[in-house]
Amino acid sequence: MNTPQLVVHHDKELMAQAAAARLITKIVDAQASRGSASVVLTGGRNGNGLLAALSAAPARDAIDWGRLDLWWGDERFLPEGDPDRNVTQAREALLDAVPLDPKRVHAMPASDGPWGGDVDAAAAAYAEELAAAGPETGHSAAGAAGAPVPSFDVLMLGVGPDTHVASLFPELPAVRETERTVVGVHGAPKPPPTRISLTLPAIRAAREVWLLAAGGDKARAAAIALSGAGEIQAPAAGAKGRARTLWLLDDAAASQLPRSLYPPATP
């Protein structure tokens, strides 16, 4: 695994705009070199802020939206269309405004889906969808226990004040998972308590992992995760890409980090 790189912006708005521009470039480059691109989206204020900035960016039309696969790192196990679901918020921020191929938008299951409210069965179904997509693209990577998942070009994660990423919370069973690529989460400390999440091995199959943190309430989490803490106590510390791990922060979130940690990163 690689050493994390840090890019710090003045405020969350600039961070969102710069991250959106960076993402456009990565998607266009992937499509030029391999014909398609695969991105994992994150929810929360920073993930949705990035999507809104991408929607407003004139360069968004450089993306061939029909050749883009979208996945999610986690989801709240709520009914389809619930305003608290990550996919619902992503549609409002960006997805409904661009010409995506619906078959390539891989939302995580809802609680009113065909699994009868069984979050573990729903998680297993998403794992099967990931496994099926990996070999089909020809760009698969090994996730947990060698299970195939797509070799995501970019996997984005918000960082919680407690250092959680996706729905992997400190000390809970999901962050310790090594065999599965997707798990049902029970008893999450942040509502709603029932969720679906990628596991750390699935996250590490991505070419690049981007961690987004803005605001003073994320400063301690960033400092802990980048201090060498273990992933069980600080899940963000275990989120790393195969080729690159990039932390995108604003000044407030970086306020507890030594300046020496973030020299300029390459585009």
C-alpha positions as MATLAB code, in Angstrom:
seq = 'MNTPQLVVHHDKELMAQAAAARLITKIVDAQASRGSASVVLTGGRNGNGLLAALSAAPARDAIDWGRLDLWWGDERFLPEGDPDRNVTQAREALLDAVPLDPKRVHAMPASDGPWGGDVDAAAAAYAEELAAAGPETGHSAAGAAGAPVPSFDVLMLGVGPDTHVASLFPELPAVRETERTVVGVHGAPKPPPTRISLTLPAIRAAREVWLLAAGGDKARAAAIALSGAGEIQAPAAGAKGRARTLWLLDDAAASQLPRSLYPPATP';
ca = [
       0.000    0.000    0.000;
       1.126    3.555   -0.708;
       1.781    6.503    1.574;
      -1.227    8.844    1.735;
      -0.972   12.176   -0.046;
      -2.709   15.273    1.291;
      -4.177   18.255   -0.536;
      -5.520   21.069    1.635;
      -7.871   23.772    0.338;
      -8.907   27.030    1.975;
     -12.537   26.060    2.563;
     -15.060   23.339    1.813;
     -16.416   25.072   -1.299;
     -12.988   25.269   -2.909;
     -12.297   21.698   -1.854;
     -15.495   20.501   -3.533;
     -14.770   22.396   -6.741;
     -11.163   21.183   -6.937;
     -12.157   17.595   -6.148;
     -14.850   17.717   -8.837;
     -12.313   18.940  -11.405;
      -9.885   16.222  -10.330;
     -12.606   13.582  -10.668;
     -13.593   14.741  -14.146;
      -9.971   14.377  -15.241;
      -9.697   10.874  -13.788;
     -12.905    9.695  -15.438;
     -11.984   11.151  -18.835;
      -8.494    9.614  -18.658;
      -9.897    6.198  -17.708;
     -12.418    6.293  -20.533;
      -9.713    7.297  -23.003;
      -7.403    4.473  -21.956;
      -9.853    1.651  -21.188;
     -13.152    2.655  -22.789;
     -15.067    3.035  -19.542;
     -14.636    4.221  -15.969;
     -15.803    2.967  -12.587;
     -16.336    5.250   -9.588;
     -17.587    4.615   -6.057;
     -19.601    7.498   -4.611;
     -19.931    8.575   -1.005;
     -22.725   10.408    0.760;
     -22.674   13.014    3.483;
     -22.130   16.729    3.175;
     -18.717   16.451    1.522;
     -19.657   13.716   -0.922;
     -22.829   15.518   -1.956;
     -20.969   18.823   -2.103;
     -18.530   17.314   -4.589;
     -21.397   16.002   -6.736;
     -23.105   19.394   -6.712;
     -19.833   21.047   -7.755;
     -19.434   18.504  -10.541;
     -22.972   19.220  -11.724;
     -22.150   22.939  -11.936;
     -18.777   22.433  -13.654;
     -18.729   23.326  -17.386;
     -16.193   20.527  -17.921;
     -18.683   17.874  -16.829;
     -19.655   17.446  -20.495;
     -16.185   16.042  -21.181;
     -17.358   12.846  -19.472;
     -19.066   10.182  -21.576;
     -21.775    9.493  -19.005;
     -22.999    6.416  -20.843;
     -19.645    4.709  -20.270;
     -19.472    5.314  -16.520;
     -20.270    2.751  -13.824;
     -21.319    4.163  -10.467;
     -21.234    2.219   -7.215;
     -21.653    3.162   -3.558;
     -19.389    2.611   -0.582;
     -22.295    2.366    1.831;
     -25.988    2.977    2.146;
     -28.606    3.513    4.808;
     -30.952    0.520    4.781;
     -34.128    2.520    4.253;
     -36.996    2.342    1.738;
     -36.432    3.241   -1.895;
     -36.640    7.006   -2.398;
     -36.118    7.837    1.270;
     -34.485   11.295    1.440;
     -31.792    9.977    3.794;
     -30.548    7.367    1.336;
     -27.227    8.218   -0.297;
     -28.516    7.346   -3.752;
     -31.516    9.671   -3.336;
     -29.238   12.549   -2.396;
     -26.829   11.744   -5.232;
     -29.668   11.833   -7.739;
     -30.710   15.269   -6.512;
     -27.139   16.607   -6.532;
     -26.055   15.274   -9.923;
     -27.308   11.993  -11.316;
     -30.708   13.152  -12.543;
     -29.019   15.937  -14.510;
     -26.664   13.791  -16.616;
     -27.304   11.086  -19.262;
     -26.236    8.000  -17.324;
     -27.004    4.473  -18.471;
     -29.448    3.246  -15.779;
     -27.961   -0.256  -16.002;
     -24.604    1.157  -14.910;
     -25.926    2.896  -11.794;
     -25.454    0.254   -9.112;
     -27.407    1.483   -6.111;
     -27.245   -0.575   -2.934;
     -30.490   -2.384   -2.036;
     -33.320   -0.643   -0.193;
     -35.105   -2.049    2.840;
     -38.343   -2.501    0.894;
     -36.617   -4.538   -1.812;
     -36.968   -8.263   -2.512;
     -34.980   -9.318    0.576;
     -37.814   -8.624    3.004;
     -35.859   -6.217    5.155;
     -32.981   -8.705    5.634;
     -29.939   -6.442    5.483;
     -27.481   -9.334    5.429;
     -29.189  -10.895    2.410;
     -29.252   -7.491    0.716;
     -25.523   -7.069    1.371;
     -24.819  -10.504   -0.073;
     -26.788   -9.573   -3.191;
     -24.658   -6.456   -3.681;
     -21.514   -8.539   -3.233;
     -22.768  -10.817   -6.022;
     -23.364   -7.791   -8.246;
     -19.816   -6.606   -7.623;
     -18.415  -10.047   -8.362;
     -20.373  -10.285  -11.599;
     -19.169   -6.859  -12.746;
     -15.515   -7.543  -12.028;
     -14.881  -10.245  -14.622;
     -17.216   -8.598  -17.159;
     -15.164   -5.415  -17.259;
     -11.863   -7.210  -17.628;
     -10.483   -4.880  -14.963;
     -11.312   -6.832  -11.817;
      -9.305   -6.822   -8.625;
      -9.220   -9.160   -5.668;
     -11.296   -8.055   -2.730;
     -11.809   -9.989    0.471;
     -10.489  -13.559    0.328;
      -9.792  -13.091   -3.393;
     -13.433  -12.385   -4.251;
     -13.621  -10.351   -7.475;
     -14.768   -6.765   -7.424;
     -14.398   -4.149  -10.161;
     -11.060   -2.390  -10.137;
     -12.637    0.968   -9.329;
     -10.798    3.919  -10.859;
     -11.711    6.167   -7.918;
     -13.387    5.221   -4.653;
     -14.465    8.196   -2.550;
     -15.094    8.140    1.186;
     -16.252   10.738    3.648;
     -14.477   10.701    7.006;
     -16.637   10.913   10.115;
     -15.652   12.743   13.315;
     -15.096    9.309   14.896;
     -12.836    8.260   11.960;
     -15.487    6.032   10.372;
     -15.537    5.594    6.601;
     -18.414    4.132    4.585;
     -20.370    2.466    7.415;
     -17.291    0.974    9.050;
     -17.296    2.306   12.602;
     -14.471    1.922   15.145;
     -14.418   -1.430   16.956;
     -17.636   -2.760   15.350;
     -17.590   -6.158   13.600;
     -17.805   -4.724   10.074;
     -14.390   -3.060   10.307;
     -12.832   -6.400   11.252;
     -14.300   -8.254    8.252;
     -11.772  -10.050    6.047;
     -13.871  -12.632    4.187;
     -16.680  -10.627    2.584;
     -16.674   -7.622    0.256;
     -20.027   -6.245    1.480;
     -21.646   -6.581    4.900;
     -24.825   -5.653    6.676;
     -24.166   -3.286    9.565;
     -26.237   -3.622   12.733;
     -26.275   -1.155   15.592;
     -24.361    1.670   13.945;
     -23.785    4.514   16.433;
     -24.966    7.026   13.844;
     -28.623    6.777   12.743;
     -30.030    4.885   11.059;
     -28.491    1.901   12.865;
     -28.950   -0.568    9.992;
     -26.749   -0.090    6.927;
     -24.884   -1.793    4.098;
     -21.175   -1.197    3.611;
     -18.197   -2.215    1.547;
     -15.482   -3.763    3.689;
     -11.889   -2.592    3.906;
     -10.613   -5.363    1.582;
     -13.119   -4.283   -1.085;
     -12.138   -0.641   -0.611;
      -8.463   -1.539   -1.041;
      -9.190   -3.070   -4.451;
      -9.666    0.449   -5.890;
      -6.889    2.008   -7.912;
      -7.309    5.289   -6.033;
      -9.044    5.971   -2.727;
      -9.963    9.588   -1.947;
     -10.894   10.560    1.595;
     -12.891   13.786    1.941;
     -12.920   15.818    5.143;
     -14.002   19.421    5.638;
     -14.835   21.321    8.803;
     -13.341   21.619   12.247;
     -15.337   18.633   13.486;
     -13.171   16.424   11.231;
      -9.799   17.762   12.423;
      -9.261   15.266   15.218;
     -10.333   12.353   13.006;
      -7.870   13.331   10.282;
      -5.065   13.694   12.817;
      -5.787   10.292   14.359;
      -6.119    8.453   11.049;
      -2.906    9.944    9.666;
      -0.913    9.387   12.850;
      -0.424    5.676   12.325;
      -3.454    4.535   14.315;
      -4.773    1.039   13.667;
      -7.748    0.514   11.375;
      -9.872   -1.195   14.041;
      -9.747    1.927   16.209;
      -9.618    4.341   13.246;
     -11.193    2.803   10.116;
     -10.070    5.745    7.934;
      -6.480    4.646    8.554;
      -7.173    1.385    6.732;
      -8.745    2.939    3.619;
      -6.009    2.874    0.996;
      -5.896    2.512   -2.762;
      -3.682    0.155   -4.736;
      -2.006    2.974   -6.659;
      -2.835    6.072   -4.624;
      -4.440    7.242   -1.411;
      -5.465   10.898   -1.447;
      -6.786   12.937    1.458;
      -8.701   16.036    0.346;
      -9.245   18.476    3.205;
     -10.007   22.092    3.951;
      -7.986   24.253    6.340;
     -10.295   23.503    9.253;
     -10.050   19.726    8.861;
      -6.261   19.962    8.505;
      -5.832   22.258   11.504;
      -4.396   19.543   13.779;
      -1.947   18.156   11.208;
       1.714   19.154   11.018;
       2.396   21.212    7.882;
       5.110   18.780    6.831;
       2.456   16.144    6.119;
       1.031   17.826    3.050;
       3.483   18.909    0.399;
       1.851   19.662   -2.972;
       0.342   16.543   -4.575;
       0.443   15.792   -8.258;
      -2.807   16.063  -10.266;
];
